[in-house]
Amino acid sequence: MSHWSKIEERGIIWGMQLLLKVYLFFGRTVLRVLLYPAVSFYWLIHGKARRASLQYLQRLADFQQENAVEDKHAAGLFSSYQHFISFANALIDKLAAWTGSLNLKDVEYHGREAIMAQMNKGQGVLILGSHLGNLEVCRVIANMRENVTINILVHTKRAEQFNTLLNQYADTERLKLIHVSDINAATAMMLQDKIEAGELIIMAADRPPVSGRQRIARADFLGHPAYFPQGPFILALLLKCPVYTLFCLKQKGRQVIYFDHFSDGLSFSRKERTAAIEQCVQEYAAQLQHYCLTAPLQWFNFYDFWQPMDDKADGE
């Protein structure tokens, strides 16, 4: 079973330079006309991604049934196809965010006041994101307040190359991309400096690390065991700063950002570390699950998220 980073390298996001130029010259409508057939073709020919989508949607539907969730979402091929079209729309929104077409009036916030209060005290914050919704909308967060700097941690060269391309068209003076494949001492020290300077650090916490499979923890997610990275929570322990989660969903044509308090600062002994991190991972998985149930078609992990640990080792 392939690791998610290898799948991404093979190109879920392809032809970005062409798509970006189409968007800049012709706008959203023309790009949608071109992108929908391309995504439809991808859905047809890439069985692994399609099966991963079907697996996720089936497990979500089963979870809704078992827990008597009122707003149920059907599984099946049509839902999977809608899942990929939702990804196409998110890709267009990604371009809008990075090229400056999306601004504060297009975004609705929940829980922003708590983040603002931390920044007003000169306190840096670690924000845990995900591949649910459109994390790139965080670029707009830089406009919430003067002199706020946002650091986004990316985990693959493909993501770094994509962001380098977009940076040619976007003002990124207050938004910086940092490529990390693992959290080591040097990385932690560099990020500690940024926290002490009152900056924000954003990283996704819903994919196993690119390297170091031992740094994962098992959590219950949609009724099945899944593996999440320990790195974000180890980093939170090292930085000793407030931690929030960030989920950005497309709802009724608007980008809606939810900031939820996670911790005022993680602190536990070495003896307690393993159990404490596992608890943190489970709490994060529960938050991710909540928002997946809110917006089922906006979680974009097109690989076997629940693959057993032995298969995960083989894939790496």
Backbone hydrogen bonds, N-H to C=O, Kabsch-Sander energy under -0.5 kcal/mol:
donor,donor_aa,acceptor,acceptor_aa,energy
3,H,315,G,-0.7
6,K,3,H,-0.9
7,I,3,H,-1.6
8,E,4,W,-2.4
9,E,5,S,-1.9
10,R,6,K,-1.2
11,G,7,I,-0.6
11,G,8,E,-1.2
14,W,12,I,-0.8
19,L,15,G,-2.4
20,L,16,M,-2.9
21,K,17,Q,-2.1
22,V,18,L,-2.5
23,Y,19,L,-2.4
24,L,20,L,-2.5
25,F,21,K,-2.4
26,F,22,V,-2.9
27,G,22,V,-0.8
27,G,23,Y,-1.3
31,L,27,G,-1.8
32,R,28,R,-2.5
33,V,29,T,-1.9
34,L,30,V,-1.7
35,L,31,L,-3.0
36,Y,32,R,-2.4
38,A,34,L,-1.0
39,V,35,L,-2.7
40,S,36,Y,-2.5
41,F,37,P,-2.4
42,Y,38,A,-2.1
43,W,39,V,-2.5
44,L,40,S,-1.8
45,I,41,F,-2.2
46,H,42,Y,-2.1
47,G,45,I,-1.1
50,R,46,H,-2.1
51,R,47,G,-3.0
52,A,48,K,-2.2
53,S,49,A,-2.1
54,L,50,R,-2.5
55,Q,51,R,-2.6
56,Y,52,A,-2.4
57,L,53,S,-2.6
58,Q,54,L,-2.4
59,R,55,Q,-2.5
60,L,56,Y,-2.4
61,A,57,L,-2.3
62,D,58,Q,-2.7
63,F,59,R,-2.2
64,Q,60,L,-2.4
65,Q,61,A,-2.2
66,E,62,D,-2.8
67,N,63,F,-1.8
68,A,65,Q,-1.1
69,V,64,Q,-2.6
72,K,70,E,-1.6
80,S,76,G,-2.2
81,Y,77,L,-2.6
82,Q,78,F,-2.4
83,H,79,S,-2.0
84,F,80,S,-1.8
85,I,81,Y,-2.1
86,S,82,Q,-2.5
87,F,83,H,-1.5
88,A,84,F,-1.9
89,N,85,I,-2.3
90,A,86,S,-2.1
91,L,87,F,-2.1
92,I,88,A,-1.8
93,D,89,N,-2.2
94,K,90,A,-2.2
95,L,91,L,-1.9
96,A,92,I,-2.1
97,A,93,D,-2.4
98,W,94,K,-2.2
99,T,95,L,-1.9
100,G,97,A,-0.7
101,S,96,A,-1.4
102,L,96,A,-1.6
106,D,103,N,-1.9
107,V,104,L,-1.7
108,E,255,Q,-2.9
110,H,257,I,-2.1
114,A,111,G,-0.6
115,I,111,G,-0.9
116,M,112,R,-2.6
117,A,113,E,-2.4
118,Q,114,A,-1.6
119,M,115,I,-2.3
120,N,116,M,-2.6
121,K,117,A,-0.9
121,K,118,Q,-0.6
122,G,119,M,-1.8
123,Q,118,Q,-2.5
124,G,122,G,-0.5
124,G,195,I,-1.0
125,V,199,E,-1.1
126,L,242,P,-2.3
127,I,125,V,-0.5
127,I,201,I,-3.6
128,L,244,Y,-3.1
129,G,127,I,-0.7
129,G,203,M,-2.9
133,G,131,H,-0.6
133,G,298,Q,-4.0
134,N,248,C,-1.6
135,L,133,G,-0.6
137,V,134,N,-1.7
138,C,135,L,-2.1
139,R,136,E,-2.1
140,V,137,V,-2.0
141,I,137,V,-0.5
141,I,138,C,-0.8
142,A,138,C,-0.7
142,A,139,R,-1.0
143,N,140,V,-2.0
144,M,141,I,-2.4
148,V,145,R,-0.9
150,I,174,R,-3.0
151,N,200,L,-2.7
152,I,150,I,-0.5
152,I,176,K,-3.2
153,L,151,N,-0.5
153,L,202,I,-2.7
154,V,152,I,-0.5
154,V,178,I,-2.4
160,E,156,T,-1.9
161,Q,157,K,-3.0
162,F,158,R,-2.5
163,N,159,A,-2.5
164,T,160,E,-2.2
165,L,161,Q,-2.0
166,L,162,F,-2.0
167,N,163,N,-2.1
168,Q,164,T,-0.6
168,Q,165,L,-1.1
169,Y,166,L,-2.1
170,A,166,L,-0.7
172,T,170,A,-0.9
175,L,172,T,-0.9
176,K,150,I,-3.1
178,I,152,I,-2.8
179,H,177,L,-0.5
180,V,154,V,-2.9
180,V,178,I,-0.6
184,N,182,D,-0.8
188,A,184,N,-2.6
189,M,185,A,-2.3
190,M,186,A,-2.1
191,L,187,T,-2.5
192,Q,188,A,-2.2
193,D,189,M,-1.7
194,K,190,M,-1.2
195,I,191,L,-2.2
196,E,192,Q,-2.5
197,A,193,D,-1.1
198,G,195,I,-1.9
199,E,194,K,-2.5
200,L,149,T,-2.7
201,I,125,V,-2.4
202,I,151,N,-3.2
203,M,127,I,-2.1
205,A,129,G,-1.9
211,S,181,S,-0.9
215,R,212,G,-2.0
216,I,214,Q,-0.8
217,A,228,F,-2.6
219,A,226,A,-2.7
221,F,224,H,-3.0
224,H,221,F,-1.1
226,A,219,A,-2.6
227,Y,305,F,-0.7
228,F,217,A,-2.6
230,Q,215,R,-2.3
231,G,215,R,-0.6
233,F,230,Q,-1.1
234,I,230,Q,-2.2
235,L,231,G,-2.8
236,A,232,P,-1.8
237,L,233,F,-1.9
238,L,234,I,-2.1
239,L,235,L,-2.7
240,K,236,A,-1.7
241,C,236,A,-0.6
243,V,263,S,-3.4
244,Y,126,L,-2.3
245,T,260,D,-2.8
246,L,128,L,-2.5
247,F,258,Y,-1.8
248,C,132,L,-0.7
249,L,247,F,-0.6
249,L,256,V,-2.7
251,Q,249,L,-0.7
251,Q,254,R,-2.9
254,R,251,Q,-1.7
255,Q,106,D,-1.6
256,V,249,L,-3.4
256,V,254,R,-0.6
257,I,108,E,-3.2
257,I,255,Q,-0.6
258,Y,247,F,-2.9
258,Y,256,V,-0.5
259,F,110,H,-3.1
259,F,257,I,-0.6
260,D,245,T,-2.0
260,D,258,Y,-0.6
262,F,243,V,-2.6
263,S,243,V,-2.1
273,R,269,S,-0.9
273,R,270,R,-0.5
276,A,272,E,-2.7
277,I,273,R,-2.9
278,E,274,T,-2.1
279,Q,275,A,-1.9
280,C,276,A,-2.2
281,V,277,I,-2.8
282,Q,278,E,-2.1
283,E,279,Q,-2.2
284,Y,280,C,-2.4
285,A,281,V,-2.7
286,A,282,Q,-2.1
287,Q,283,E,-1.7
288,L,284,Y,-2.7
289,Q,285,A,-2.6
290,H,286,A,-2.1
291,Y,287,Q,-1.9
292,C,288,L,-2.2
293,L,289,Q,-2.2
294,T,290,H,-1.1
295,A,291,Y,-2.4
298,Q,295,A,-1.8
299,W,296,P,-0.8
300,F,131,H,-2.8
300,F,298,Q,-0.7
301,N,299,W,-0.8
302,F,300,F,-0.5
303,Y,301,N,-1.4
305,F,303,Y,-1.5
307,Q,304,D,-1.3
312,K,308,P,-2.2
313,A,309,M,-2.3
314,D,310,D,-1.9
315,G,311,D,-2.3
316,E,312,K,-1.3
